[in-house]
Amino acid sequence: MASPERRRLSILGSTGSIGINTLGVIAHLGGRDAFEIAALTGNGNIGLLADQARRFGADLAVTADPRRYGELKEALAGTGIAVAAGNSGLIEAAERDADWVMAAIVGTAGLMPTLAAARRGADIALANKECLVSAGDLFVDAVREGGGRLIPVDSEHNAIFQVLEERQRAAVERIVLTASGGPFRTYPLERMRDVTVETARAHPNWSMGLKISIDSASMFNKALEMIEAHHLFRVAPEQIEVVVHPQSVIHSMVGYRDGSVLAQLGSPDMRTAIGYALAYPDRPALPVARLDFARLARLDFEAPDEVRFPALRLARLAMARGGVQGAVLNGAKETALDAFIAGRAGFLAMAEIVEEVMERLGHLKGAAGLDDIVEADAEARRMAAGLLG
C-alpha cells in the first residue's frame, strides 16, 4: 500500500517523448521519495523500459509487443518487478491502483487502456489525441462517470485549460489554437510534393517523436487538436479557430464575449504542461527556460493556408458529420502516415488518401458506441490501405 506522503502514478507510453519527459519531471519533483510508480508501458524499446522500471521502482512493466515479453522478463529478472505484454498487459497497467495516469500511448492503441483507467476513476493526464478524436463523447462520459479529472497535456489544450475560467464558460466566444506552421510553413505547394521523412520530422521549435513531428508538418496534428478542443471544452466547431504563430510562445488563447482574449505564454517545453497536469491545481517549480520579452522582440501571426494544409478542412468536415467520422479520419490518417514513413506514399498524398476515405465512408454518421468506433477505424484503415495499393 502506498504511503500517504507519496502519490501513486502510472505512465502509459513511458518510452516515448512525453513519457520520458514525464519521468524527468517526476525525478525533478522528488522521484521515488515523492511518488510511487504503479505501472510503466512501452513498445519496442525494451532496454529503456527496463531501465525506467528499475530506476523508479515500478510495480509492473508492460511491452505492447507480445513478442518481446521474454526479452523484458529477462531484463527485469531478479528485480521483483512484474512483467506483462500485449493489449491485455496494457489494460492490466491501466487498471492498476494509481490515482494519476499519464495517457501517452501514440495512436488508437492508447484508446482501450486509457478508457480502462478513466472508468476506474483515475485522474487522466491526456497526451493521446485519439481518445478524443475517435471516441470523444464516449471518452468524456467515461471520465465523468468514473469520477476522475481530465487534464490535457497537449501544449495547446493545456494552455486553454489554464485560461478558460470555468465560471465564465457561458461567456466564451472562441477558442484559438496556435500552430507553429511546421518546417514547411513557407514552402510552395509543388515543393511540398518532394518532402522526405527526414525533412518532415525536423520541427523548428519542439522536440517530439517521429509520428507527431510529421503530423505537425502536415498540420494533421492541428486538425486532431481541433476535434479534441470540441470535445474537451464543449464548444461548437465554428467557435474553434487556428492561427499560425511561428515563435510557438503563445500556446493558445480563449476569447470572451466582452472582447477580452486570455493567452498562456511560455517557452516551447512540454515539461510545463506535464508539470501542470501532475501537480494540478498547484504550479510546481520546473527547470524550463523563462521568457525574455526584450530578446523575444516580436510575435507573428498569420492565417493557415488550407490549400497547402487541407487537414484543417478535413477536421471541420469530421466535426460537422459527427458520429464515427473522427475515427474514420484518424484511422485513414494513421495508415497514410505509416505509408509515408515507409516510402510508399508522398507527403501530400497523406491528405489525399484521408479525404478519399472520408468521402467513401461519409455515410457513417451514426451514434458512436465503442463497437461502432472500432469498426469505423478498421474500415478506414482497410480502405486507406487499398488506395495505397
N, C-alpha and C positions, 0 to 999 in steps of 0.2 A: 504493500500500500504506500502511496506517495506521502511524503511528509507534508504537513500543512504549509511549510515555507516554500515548497517548490511546486511550480506549475507543471502539469503533465501534458506533453505535446507529441504530435505525430507529424511527419512530413512525407506526403505522398509526392514522390518525384524529387528525392533529395540529391540526386546526382546531376540534375540539370542546373542551368544558371540561377534560377530562382531558388532552388533547393540549397545550392552551395552558398548563396548569399544569405539565406535564412539561417543556416548553421553558423555563418560568420557573425550575424547579429546576435544569435543566441550565445556564442562564445564571448562576444564583447559585453553582453549584459549579465555575465556570471557563469555561463556554461553549466556544468553539472552541479555546481553549488546552488544554482537558481532554478534549474529545470530538470525534469525527468523526461527522457525520450521513450515513448511507448513503442513507436514503430518508425522505421525508415524504409522507403521503397525506391528502387531504381530499375534500370532495364539491363543494358549490356555492359556497363562499366562496373564489373564485379569488384575489381580491386579498390576503386574509390568507395563503393558502397560498404565494403567490409571495413575499410579504414574509418569511415564515418561512424559506423555502428560501434566499433571498438572505442574510438575517441570519446563519443558521447554516451556510451553505456546503454545503447538501445536494448529494449527487451526483445524486439523482433526485427529482423531484416528480411526484405522480400525483393526478389527479382521478378519482373513481369515476364521474363522469358523462361518458361518451364525447362528448357534445355540446359539452362545454366544453374539449375538447382544444386547439382553435385559440386560444381565449382565454388558456389557461395558457401555451401555446407562445409567444404574443406577449408576455405579461407577463414571461417569462424570457429573451427574445431577447437574445443577446449575453453571457449570464452563464456559459455553458458547462454549465449545469445541464440534465441530460437530463429529458425530459418524456414521460409516458405517461398512458393513460386507460383507464377501464373495468375489468372484472374481471381481464382479462389484465394490466393495469397494476398492479393491487393485488397479484396473485401475483408479478409481477416485483419489486415493492418488498419483499415478504416474503422472497423468495429472494436478495436482495442480501446480500453478505457483511457481516453485523453480528452481534456476539456477544450483543447485548441488544435485544429488540424489545418496545416498548410496544404492546399489542394493545387499542386503544381505539376501534375502529370499532363504532358502535352497531348492534345487531340481528344477524340471521343473515348479513348481508353480510360480517361480520367472520370467519365461520367458516372459509371456504376459505383466505384469506390467513394466518390465524393457524395453521391446520394446516400450511400450507407452511413457515412459519417454525419450527414445532415439529419437523417431520420432518427439517429440516437441522441440528438440534441447537442452535438459539439458546436462550438463556435468555428465557423469556416472562414479562413483567410483564403480568398478565392483568386488564384492566378490562372486557373484553367478557364479559357474563354468558352469552350464548347458546352460546358454545363448550362450556360445561359443562352448561347446561340442555338443549340439544338433542342434544349429542353427547358426553356426559360420559365414558363408558368409552372411546370411540374416541379422544377428545382426550387423556385421561390416558395412554393407551397410546402415542400418537404422541410425547408428551413424553418418556416413559420410553425408548422405542426410539431416539429422536433423541439422547438423552444430555444434553439441556439441563435447566435448572431451571425450575420453575413457581412463580412468586411472585405471590400475589394482590394486587391493588391496591384492590379494594373495601375501604372502611374496616373493615367488619365482618370480612371474611376475612383481611385483613392483620393485624388485631388478634389473631385466633385463631392465625394463623401465628406471631406473635411470642410467644405464651404457651403454645402446645402443645409440650410437651417431647417430642421425638422418642423419646428413650429410655424415656419413660413412657407411650408410646402405649397400651399394654395396660391402663393404669390410668385411661384417660379414660372417664368415666361419661356426660358430656353436654356438648354444645356449646350455648351460649346466645347467640343473635343478638339484639342490641338494635335497636329501631326507635323513631324519634322519635315516630311516630304521625301525622306529617304535619300539614297545615293543618286537617284535618277530624277530628282525634282526639276532639273533644268534640261533634261535630255529631250530632244525632239522624238516624235513617235518612231520614225524609221530607225533611229539609233537604238531604241529600246528593243527592237527585234533581235539584235545581236548580243544582248546582255547574257553574261555567263553566271554560273552559280557563284564563282569566286567574287565577282563584282557585286552581285546582289546581296551577298552576306556581309558586306563591309558597310555597316551602318555608320553614319557620320557622327552620331552623338552617344548612342547607347551600346553597351556590351551585352549581347544576347546570344542565345543559341541559334543554330543554323536555320531551322524552320521559321522561327519567329522573325529572324532578321530578313529572310526572303519575303515573308508575309508583309513586313513593314515596307520593303522596297516596292512591292506591288500595290500597297495600300489595302490589301485584304485584311491586314491586321486592324486597320481603322474601320473597315467595313464590319468586322466582327464586333468591334467595340461599340459601334452604333447600335447594334442589336442588343448587346449587353446593357447599354445605358437605358434602352427602352424598358427592359425587364427590371433592372436594379432600382431605378429611380421612378418608375411608374409614370413616365412621361410619354406623350404621343410621339410617333415618328416624326411628325412635322416640327416638333419642338427641339429636335436634335440637329445641331449644325457641326460642320467640320471646317476648321481653318488651318492652313499650313503656317507653321511657326518654326522656321529653320533652327533657331537657337535652342529649342526644347527647354526653355526656362519657365515659361508659364505652362503648367501641365494640364490644365483645363479650367473652365470658367462656368459660372452659373449666373444667368441674367434674370433679374426680377422685374415685376410689373411697374415698379417705381422708377425704372431706368438704371438702377444700380447693377453693376457687374462685379461679382466677387471672384477672385482668382487665387489659385495656390501656386506659388513660385518655389523653385529650388533647383539645385544642381541636378543634372540627369544621372541619378544614382538610385537604383532600385532599393537600396537599404533604407531609404527614408520611408517608402511605402510599407516595406516589410516590418520595420520597427514600429511604425504607427499601428499596423494591424496587430502586432504581437502585444503591445503594451496598452492598447485602447482601453479606456479613454485618456490614458496618460500619454505624455510625449517623452520618450527616453532620450538620453544624451547619446548621439551617434557620431562616429568619426567620418562624416561626409563633408565635402568641400562647402564652404559658405559662399554665398553670392557676394561678389564685389561689384556693386552697381556702377561705380565710377569706371571700372575697367570694362564692364559689360557694354556700356555706352548706348546700345540700341537694341530694340526688339522689332523684328519684322513680321509681317503677316500678309498672306495672300490667299485668294480663293483656290481650292483644289481644282485641277483640270480633270474632269470626268471623262474626257475623250482618251487621254493617256492612262488614266486610272479608273476604269469602269467599275471596279469593285464597289465603290461607294453607291453607284446607281443600283447595283445588284442587291446591296443590303436594303435599300429603300423598297425594292420590289419584294424582297422576302418579308419585310415587316408589313407591307400593305396586304400581302396574301395571307399572312399569319399561319396558324396551324403548324404543319411539319416543314414549312418552307425553309426555316433556319437550318434544319437538319439536312435538307436537300442541298442548300448552298454549301454548308460545311463539308458534307461528305464528298461532293464533287471537287471542292477546293483542295481537300487533303489528298485526293487521288491525283489531281493535276499537279500539285506541289511535289509529290513524290516522283512523278514523271519528269518534271523539270530538273530535279536534283539528279535523277538517273540519266539525264541527257536524252530523254525520249519525247520531250516537248519543249518548245521555246518559251521565253519569258511571257510574251503577250498571249501565247496560246492558253495559258492558265485561265485567264478571264473568259476567253472564247469558249473553252470547254465548260466552265461553270455556267455561263449564260445559256449554252445549248441544252445542258441538262435541266436547268430551271425551266426552260421553255417546254421541254418534253414532259416534265413532271409538274407543270403548273396546275394540273387538275387536282393535285394532292393538297387540299386545304382544310381537311377536317380537324377535329379535336386531336390534340397531341398527347395521347396516352403514351406510356413508355414503350409498349409494343409497336405503336404507330411510328414513334420516333426511330426505333431500331430498324424497322422495316424500311422507312423512307431513307435513312442513312445508307443502308445496304444497297437499296435500289439505285441511289445516286452514284454510289461507288462503282457498281456494275456498269451503269450507263456511261460514266466517265471513262472507265477502262475500255469499254467498247469503242468509244470515239477515238481513243488513243491508238487502237489497232493492235 
